[in-house]
């Protein structure tokens, strides 16, 4: 090997591996010539550093370098796997993925913690976010609706921690979710009735219970003549619908400028003549704008909310609305007036996600009542008390 050229690394199966030295030299080659990391530019750079490379090794090296320079580095195969919904990195040597049946540890290892840090910093910078010692935490949306959360040491005690939430690239229909066991046939009929009757609802559940997947499926069932306006902190919803307007919040840049929040987007959405106003997830005081919008004649509005049970929704909404100056009584009155239903999802120990409960919301002399109308018993939905009659009245109203 000529002096100054990086020694190639030969993998166990004989394929070449892009070493850190090769990656750095390719990066420098592109920067000096102001070249984008296209496959042809990468091939040119590799040929300069390694004059004798087989076509098969060249293709592998280009894939690796592209992932390292503009992709997700060693995590790229997981991003390309349609079954993966979450990738979790705990330092350089603990990488977990979720393919729908719980977390599983992988054999992937980063070179060191600095390797993980470079990836996290680059991903944050790709959307104008800052991640360094003075700002060691970041939470932001990336391309393809991927959500990034990263925390650097010393805030993270076991090395850089990176969490990637990956949305499904293919939207499932309600019928497909029913086949996969997300709910029974009788629930499918109720869900279609909720959409057809333009009821306002919240999808609730914990992290990873499938709220975004379910909401995309429900919105795909909305009649084609309706205009959907979606407001999201990070673009994750992907309804199969002919008339969708997406509005996405924008974080401030490194100078603290350019912030556009969900609350401002909701106010703009109300002026776009929406037939259905959708808020991907209510995380803070924007919940009051969502409730206010649903109380101004915008039927069929919906969104998602983190809650352990439907009964926890009033307290959860009150907590989110409190920073905006709303009392618990005010938030309860708005909630009862704005929403008709809560559709609650859970995830069992085997990783199966399903609709566990459909509950109605009523206001009894200022006291919020969230009562289950239908509950999953393991085989199908069964009626639960007088709330079923309320649900029947809602889905048959004109």
Secondary structure as GFF3:
##gff-version 3
##sequence-region A 1 398
A	DSSP	beta_strand	9	10	.	.	.	ID=ss1
A	DSSP	beta_strand	16	17	.	.	.	ID=ss2
A	DSSP	alpha_helix	20	32	.	.	.	ID=ss3
A	DSSP	alpha_helix	39	49	.	.	.	ID=ss4
A	DSSP	alpha_helix	55	69	.	.	.	ID=ss5
A	DSSP	three_ten_helix	73	75	.	.	.	ID=ss6
A	DSSP	alpha_helix	76	79	.	.	.	ID=ss7
A	DSSP	beta_strand	86	90	.	.	.	ID=ss8
A	DSSP	beta_strand	95	98	.	.	.	ID=ss9
A	DSSP	beta_strand	103	105	.	.	.	ID=ss10
A	DSSP	alpha_helix	113	125	.	.	.	ID=ss11
A	DSSP	beta_strand	137	141	.	.	.	ID=ss12
A	DSSP	three_ten_helix	143	145	.	.	.	ID=ss13
A	DSSP	beta_strand	147	151	.	.	.	ID=ss14
A	DSSP	beta_strand	161	165	.	.	.	ID=ss15
A	DSSP	alpha_helix	174	179	.	.	.	ID=ss16
A	DSSP	alpha_helix	185	196	.	.	.	ID=ss17
A	DSSP	beta_strand	201	205	.	.	.	ID=ss18
A	DSSP	alpha_helix	211	220	.	.	.	ID=ss19
A	DSSP	beta_strand	228	232	.	.	.	ID=ss20
A	DSSP	beta_strand	244	248	.	.	.	ID=ss21
A	DSSP	alpha_helix	262	269	.	.	.	ID=ss22
A	DSSP	beta_strand	276	279	.	.	.	ID=ss23
A	DSSP	alpha_helix	286	294	.	.	.	ID=ss24
A	DSSP	beta_strand	302	306	.	.	.	ID=ss25
A	DSSP	three_ten_helix	310	312	.	.	.	ID=ss26
A	DSSP	alpha_helix	313	322	.	.	.	ID=ss27
A	DSSP	alpha_helix	328	338	.	.	.	ID=ss28
A	DSSP	beta_strand	341	347	.	.	.	ID=ss29
A	DSSP	beta_strand	353	364	.	.	.	ID=ss30
A	DSSP	beta_strand	367	376	.	.	.	ID=ss31
A	DSSP	beta_strand	381	383	.	.	.	ID=ss32
A	DSSP	alpha_helix	387	395	.	.	.	ID=ss33
###
